[in-house]
Amino acid sequence: MKLQPSLTLLSAAMLIAGCANDPTAMRVGSQDAKTTATGSAGGAATTNASSQLERCDRPFGTMALVEDQAADWYIRLTREYQLTSTVPVLRLLVQQSNCFIVVERGRAMANIQQERALQQSGELRSGSDFGKGQLVSADYAMTPSITFSAKGTQGIGGALGGLGRGFGVVGALAGGLSQNEASTMLLLTDNRSGVQVGAAEGSASKMDFNVSAAIFGGSGGGGLGGYTNTPQGKIIVAAFTDSYNQLVQAVRTYKPQTMGGQGLGTGGRLTVDGAQKQAPVAVPTAPTPISATMSVADAQRKLATLGYNPGPADGSPGGRTATALRAFQKDHKLAITGKLDAATVSELMK
């Protein structure tokens, strides 16, 4: 007895065939084209942002995105998968989350400098205000990377496809299953110190289900192969969303790493046999003034003992104290300043 396709399967095939009748139909805002980086952002306001994205009440600081376009992963991204820079997608995710404020450090910096040059040349209107001192610093730098798996890895399809004769439709459907996966990494660095303050790994996968090939065959359904492979770009965006969410969760409970009283960069705690630590450089201190060895109250008491009547020994250098000091300085051939200077203290302590 042969196994017949289910009504659900046939209905799905008919639906796909119906959609293919008008391949030129344009659908604005198509759900099929959306990723986890969807919607828009304007300042702290967002529209149609993914519900899977973490959000913050206020930003942790400003951030610049730094993409290493010489890295192997970027070369594979652009050549093998024909995808472009990850920066636009990440900038949308970051702004929608309101966890960081994105500042420009990419190619648009050339436009910024161009406007400044135009103002300096006198070409811009008066009041355009493109002078120096207005750029916002980037507190942090976020660096992305991607680890790819093989495209279209056959897994479940191979197992189900071996069920044998009498299961032709099931075997064909299973043969259309493939697994696409991507793993992404985000590193967060403090730009002032160069210290890494956060790191997060994320991943995503999706199973492709080639219904058209299963029902109509490889040749008959060739024009309907929209489900042959899930676009790798959507997998990457989902993986970056996962990475970013985990990074935000980590910095919410951020605790700075500490050396336990030893400053960062002044020498580690893992010593090597035979290595000698550099002795700390002594910081010269200002010499202690002689007057610091005798308080005003002590000087008043000493002057009173010597008969100069400086008034009460209250530690306040008032007029009577100054008069007594001048008299003392005159009698001892000192500079008459009326102040408790080094020479006067030295003479009083004899």
N, C-alpha and C positions, 0 to 999 in steps of 0.2 A: 504494500500500500504506500502510495506516494504522499508526502507531506505537502499540503497546499499552503500558499502564503496567507497570512492572516488578513482580515479586512483592514486592520489598522495599518499594516504595511502597504497594502494597495492604495489606501487613502493617502498615505504620505507620498507615494510615488505619483499619484494623480495631482496632488497639490504642487509638487515640484514641476511636473510637466506643464501645469497651468501657469505657473510663474514664468516659465521659459517662453510662453507664447508671445510675450511682449518684452524682449530683452532690452529694449531702448527706454523702458519706463524709468523715469527719474524719481527717486524717493528721498526727499529732503529729510534729514534727521533719522535715517534708517537705523533701526535697532541692530541689523545685521552688521553694520559698519562700526558700531560703538565698541569701545574698550572700557577698562576700569578708569581710564583717564578721560572723562567725558564732561560735557558742560562747559562752564566758563567761570572766570574770576575777575572781579573788579575791586582792587583794594582788598579789604577784609570780607567783602560780600561775594557770594558764589551763587550760581544758577545751575541746576541739574547736575550737581556734583555727585559722584558715586557714594552711595550709602556705606560702602565698605571702607571709605577713607577716614583715617583718624583726623580729628580736629582739635584745635587748642583755643582757649579763651583769649590768649594773647601770645605774641611771638617770643621765642627764646632769644632772638637776635637777628642780625642780617646774615645773608648767605650768598656765596657765589658758587656756581656749578662749574666744576673743572673736569673736562672729559679728555682722556688721553687718546687722541686719534691716531697715535702710532702703535697702540697696543694690538696684540693679536686678535682679541675679541672684537675690537672695532673694525679691523680689516675684514674679518669674517662677516660681521653684521652688514657691512656695506657691499661687499663683493658677492658673497654666497647667497645672502637673504635679500639683497637689494633694498635694504632699509637705510634710513638716514640717521642723523644724530639723535641720541637719546635726550639731549638737553631740553627741547621744547616740551616733551611729555613730562619730564621731571619738574620743570618750572611750573607747569600747570598744577601738578599734584601738590607741590610745596605751597603755592599761593592759595589754592583751595583749602588746604589744611589750616592755614593761618598760624602754623607753628614756627615759621621763619619768614622773613621778608627777603625776597630775591633782589639782588643788585646785579647790574650788568657788568660782566667782565669778559664778554665774548666779542664777536665781530662788530656788534653795535657800538663798541667803544670808539671805533673809527668815525662813526657819525657824530658822536659827542665831541670829539676833537675837531671835526670839520666845522661844527657850529661855532665852537670857540674861535677857530681860526677866522671864520667869516666875521665875527664880531670884532676881533682884533684888527681886521683889515678895514673896518668901517662900513662893511656892506649891509649889516643888519640894521633894522630900525632902532631908533633910540628907545631905551627901556627894555630891550630884549633880555638883558641880564643873563649872559652866558659867561660871566667872569669866573675866576678861580674861587676855590673854597666852598663849592656847593655839592661836590660828589660825596656820597655816603660810603663810609668804609664797610668792608665785608668782615664781619666778626668771625665767620666760619666759612670753610670750603667743603663742599660735598662732592665726592669722587665716585662715579659709578663704574661698574664692570659687569660683564655677563659671562656665564659659563653655559655653553650650548650642549644639548644632547643631540644624538643623530636625528635628522628629520625623518618623520614617518616610520618610527621604529615599530616593526610588526610584532605584536605580542599576542593579544587575545585572538586575533584573526587566524594566526597559525594554528592555535589549539582547536578552535571551533571548526576551522576549515577541514580538519581531519575526521569529521564525523562519518564520512562515507556516503555511499549512494543512497538515494531516497531522502537526503537532506540537502538537495542542491541549492535551494534558495537560502537556507540558513548558512550553508557553507560560503555562498557568494557574499552574503551580507557580512559574515565574520571576516572574510578576506578584505573587506573594505575598511575594517577598523585599524587605526594606527594611533600611536601615542606620541604627542609632541610635548616636550618639556623644556623649561629654561630655569636656570638658577641665576640670581643676581645678587650683587654685593654693593652696599653703600657705606662709605667711610666718611666720618665727620671730623674735621680738623680745626683746632683753634688757630686762627691766622696770626695772632700776636705771639704766641709761644711756640707754635708748630707742634703742639701736643695733640695726639688723636684723642678725642673725647667721646666718640661713639662709633660703633660698627654694627651692621645688621645684614643678615643673609635672608633672602626671600626666594620663593619658588612658585611655579605654577605649571599645570599640565592640563591638557584637554584631549579627549578622544575624538577622532574623526570618524564619521559614519557615512561611507560612500553609498548612499541609497540608490542613486541613479545607476551606478555600475552594477549593483546587485540585481536590479530588476530588468534593466534593458541590455545589460552586457557592455563590455568594454567599448565596442565599436558603435552600437546603437545608441548608447547614452553619452557619447563623448561630449556632446554639446551641453550636457546637463551636469557637468562634473564640478559644480560649485562646492560640493562637500568632499572632494577628493582629499584635500589637505586643509587643515585649519591654519589660517595665516599665522606664521610664526611671530609676526609683530604683536598680535593680541596676547600671545603667551608671554612675551617679554614685558609688555606693559603690566600685565597682571602680576608678574613676578616682581617688578619694581614697586608696584603698589604694596605688595606684601613686605618687601624690604623696608620701604619707607614707614609703613605702619609700625613695624617692629622697632625701627630707629626712634620714632616718636615715643613709643612706649618706654624705651630705655632712658631717654633723656628726661622724661617726666620724673623719674626717680633718680636722677643723676647725683652721684657723689664723686667729688674729685679724688683721683688717686693721690696718695700722700706718701712721702718718704719717712714719716714719723719724726719731723723736726729737721730733717736734712733737706736742703733745697734741691729742687729738680735740676739736673745737669751739673751738680757739683761733685759727682762721684757716686757710683752705684754701691749697693750692699753686697754684691756678689764679687768677692775679692779673688784674685788670681795669685797662685803661689809664686813668690818671687817679685811680684809687682809692688812698687812703692807708691804710696799716695803722695801727691804733691802737698807740701805743707801749706796751710792757709796763709795767704798774704796778710801781714799785719797792717791794719788800717791806722795810720797815725792819728793821734788825738791831740786836740789843742791843749797846751800847757795850762794847768790849773792856776788861775790868778792868785797872787799872794793874799789878796783881800778875802779870798774864800776861806782862809784859815782863821779869820777873826770876824765875828758878826758885829753888826752895828751896836747891839746891846753890850757885847763884851768890850768894845772900844769905849762906849759911854761909861761903863764901870771903871775901866782903867784910867780914863781921863778924870773921873771923879776922885779916884784914889790919889792921883797926882795933883789935885787941887784946881782943876780947870773948869769945874761946874758946867757939865754938858746938859744938865737937867736929868729927868728920870730915865733910867735904863729901860726904855720901852721899845728899843729897836727901830725907832723912827728918826731918821736923820733930819731933825728940824733945825730952826735957826740957832737955838742955843748950842746944839751940837756942832754946827758949822763954825760958830764963833769960838768954841773951845778948841776945835781942830786947828783953826788958823793961829790961835795963840800958841798951841803946842808946836806947830810947824815953825813959827817964828823963833821960838826959844831954841829949837833944835836945828836951826839952819836948813830947813827943808823948804821946798817950793810951797808958797802959801796958796793953797787951793780951796781949803775948807772942806775937802773931800777925803774919804778914807781910802787913799791910794796906796800903792804897794810900798812906797818908801815910808809912809806914815805908819802903816801896819808893822813894818819891820822894826821901826823905832819904838813903837808902843810895846812890842813883844820882848824888848830887851829887859 
